[in-house]
Amino acid sequence: MATNNEIEFKQLLDATTYDKFKVTFFENAEPFTQTNYYIDTPDFKLRDHKSALRIRVKNGTYEMTLKVPAQVGLTEYNHMVDIVPTIDLTLTKSELPNDIKTILDDYGVDEHDLSILGALTTHRMETKYQDELLVLDKSEYFDKVDYELEFEVHDYESGLDKFNSLLSEFDLKHQIPKNKVQRFFDYKAQKSKS
C-alpha cells in the first residue's frame, strides 16, 4: 500500500493544441495505455464527498486507488489488487483494502453498494519538464475523445508559476477543468438523458 499527496495542474486541450504539445515535448516519449474502471454507489456517495475510487488496468496489473480531498491537492490510497474489473461488477466493501474500507465506512457506504459504472481508456505520454512531470493524455470514453495536459509538481506555488508560464508559450490561459472521473460521469449522465 502507498499513499501520496498529489499536487497537479490540468488543462483541457483541443486536438490541434494536443498535437503541438506532442511535437514540442513528447517526441521521444514512449506512449502507454491504461484503462480506469470507475466505482461508486448508485447515489454517488463518493462523488458527493469529492472522492473517486477506481481500478486502473495497466500492463496486466490492477491498481485500486481512492482519491480524497487533502488540504492541498488530493491524498491517494493505492493498492495492487486481484479484482479483475468489468463494467457493472458489484464489489463488496469487505474485499477492499482496510484503509479504503475505513474511509468508505465514514462516507456511509453499505457492504453491497459499490459497482463499476464504466471505463475510460487513456493513451498517455510523460516527460520531465523543469524538474516536474509533464503528462499528455488522450482519453476515450463512450463515444467521446478528450485531450488533457497535466503537470504534477512538488510545490503548489512554484508549480503553478511554471504551469502558467508553459501555457502562455502556447497562448493558453489556465482554466481548471473537471477531472477525468467528473467528465466521465457528467457525459454518462448526459448520454442517459438522450
C-alpha positions in Angstrom: 0.0 0.0 0.0 1.2 3.5 -0.7 -0.3 6.9 0.0 0.9 10.1 -1.5 -0.2 13.7 -1.7 -0.9 14.6 -5.3 -0.4 18.2 -6.5 -1.2 18.7 -10.1 -2.4 21.2 -12.6 -4.6 20.3 -15.6 -5.6 22.0 -18.8 -8.1 20.6 -21.4 -6.8 21.0 -25.0 -8.3 20.8 -28.4 -6.8 18.3 -30.9 -4.6 20.8 -32.6 -3.0 22.1 -29.4 -2.6 18.5 -28.2 -0.6 17.8 -31.4 1.5 20.9 -30.8 2.4 19.8 -27.3 3.1 16.3 -28.5 5.6 17.6 -31.2 7.2 20.1 -28.8 7.7 18.0 -25.7 6.9 14.3 -26.3 8.6 13.4 -29.5 10.8 10.8 -27.7 8.2 9.7 -25.1 7.1 6.1 -25.1 3.3 6.2 -25.1 1.4 3.7 -23.0 -2.3 2.9 -22.5 -4.2 2.4 -19.2 -7.9 1.9 -18.5 -9.6 3.3 -15.4 -12.7 1.5 -14.2 -14.7 3.9 -12.0 -16.5 2.7 -8.9 -19.3 4.4 -6.9 -22.6 3.8 -5.3 -25.9 4.2 -7.2 -26.5 7.5 -5.4 -22.8 8.7 -5.9 -21.7 8.8 -2.3 -18.1 9.0 -3.2 -18.6 11.8 -5.8 -20.6 13.7 -3.2 -17.6 13.6 -0.9 -15.4 14.9 -3.7 -13.7 11.5 -3.8 -13.1 8.9 -6.5 -12.4 5.2 -6.5 -11.0 3.3 -9.5 -9.2 0.2 -10.6 -6.5 1.0 -13.1 -5.5 -1.7 -15.6 -2.0 -1.2 -16.9 0.4 -3.8 -18.3 -1.7 -6.6 -16.9 -1.8 -5.3 -13.4 -4.7 -4.0 -11.3 -4.2 -1.0 -9.0 -7.1 0.3 -6.8 -6.9 4.0 -6.0 -9.1 6.1 -3.7 -8.5 9.8 -4.1 -9.8 12.0 -1.3 -9.5 15.8 -0.8 -6.5 17.0 1.1 -5.5 20.4 2.5 -3.5 20.9 -0.7 -4.4 18.7 -3.7 -5.6 15.1 -3.1 -4.5 12.2 -0.9 -4.3 8.9 -2.9 -4.5 5.5 -1.3 -3.0 3.0 -3.8 -3.1 -0.8 -3.6 -2.4 -3.6 -6.0 -5.5 -5.9 -6.1 -6.6 -9.1 -7.7 -10.0 -7.8 -8.6 -10.5 -8.1 -12.4 -12.7 -5.2 -13.3 -15.7 -5.4 -15.6 -18.5 -2.9 -16.1 -21.5 -3.5 -13.8 -19.4 -5.7 -11.4 -20.6 -5.3 -7.8 -17.9 -5.0 -5.3 -18.3 -5.8 -1.6 -16.7 -3.4 0.9 -15.1 -6.3 2.7 -13.0 -7.2 -0.3 -11.4 -3.7 -0.3 -8.1 -2.8 1.4 -8.6 -1.8 5.0 -7.7 1.9 4.7 -10.1 2.4 1.8 -12.8 0.4 3.6 -12.5 2.7 6.7 -12.9 5.9 4.6 -16.0 4.4 2.8 -17.4 3.5 6.2 -17.1 7.2 7.1 -19.0 8.0 3.9 -21.9 5.7 4.8 -21.2 3.2 2.0 -23.0 -0.1 2.7 -21.4 -3.5 2.1 -23.0 -4.2 -1.3 -23.4 -0.6 -2.6 -20.4 -0.4 -4.9 -20.3 -1.2 -8.5 -18.1 -0.5 -11.6 -20.1 2.1 -13.5 -17.9 2.4 -16.6 -14.4 2.6 -18.1 -12.2 5.3 -19.5 -9.1 4.5 -21.6 -6.2 6.9 -21.7 -3.3 7.0 -24.1 -0.6 8.7 -22.1 2.9 10.2 -22.6 5.1 11.5 -19.9 8.3 13.6 -19.8 10.3 15.7 -17.3 9.8 19.5 -17.5 11.6 21.9 -15.2 12.2 19.0 -12.6 8.5 18.2 -12.6 6.3 15.6 -14.5 4.5 16.8 -17.6 1.8 14.4 -18.9 -0.1 14.4 -22.1 -3.4 12.4 -22.2 -5.8 11.4 -24.9 -8.8 9.8 -23.2 -11.7 7.8 -24.8 -15.0 7.1 -23.0 -18.3 6.1 -24.6 -18.2 7.9 -28.0 -16.1 10.8 -26.7 -12.4 11.8 -27.0 -10.8 14.5 -25.0 -7.2 15.8 -24.6 -5.6 17.0 -21.5 -2.2 18.3 -20.2 -1.3 17.5 -16.6 1.6 18.9 -14.6 2.5 17.0 -11.4 4.5 19.1 -9.1 6.2 19.1 -5.7 5.2 22.5 -4.5 1.9 24.3 -5.3 3.1 27.9 -5.7 6.2 27.3 -7.8 4.4 24.6 -9.8 1.5 27.0 -10.6 4.1 29.6 -11.8 5.8 27.0 -14.1 2.5 25.8 -15.5 1.2 29.2 -16.2 4.5 30.1 -17.9 4.3 26.9 -20.0 0.7 27.6 -21.1 1.5 31.2 -22.0 4.0 29.8 -24.6 1.0 28.3 -26.3 -1.2 31.3 -25.9 -3.3 29.4 -23.3 -4.8 30.7 -20.1 -5.1 28.2 -17.3 -8.7 27.1 -16.9 -9.2 24.4 -14.3 -11.2 21.6 -15.8 -13.3 18.9 -14.2 -11.2 15.9 -13.5 -11.5 12.7 -15.7 -13.9 11.0 -13.4 -16.2 14.0 -13.2 -16.1 14.4 -17.0 -16.8 10.7 -17.4 -19.9 10.7 -15.1 -21.2 14.0 -16.5 -21.0 12.6 -20.0 -22.6 9.3 -18.8 -25.5 11.3 -17.3 -25.9 13.4 -20.5 -25.9 10.2 -22.7 -28.5 8.5 -20.5 -30.9 11.5 -20.9 -30.7 11.4 -24.7 
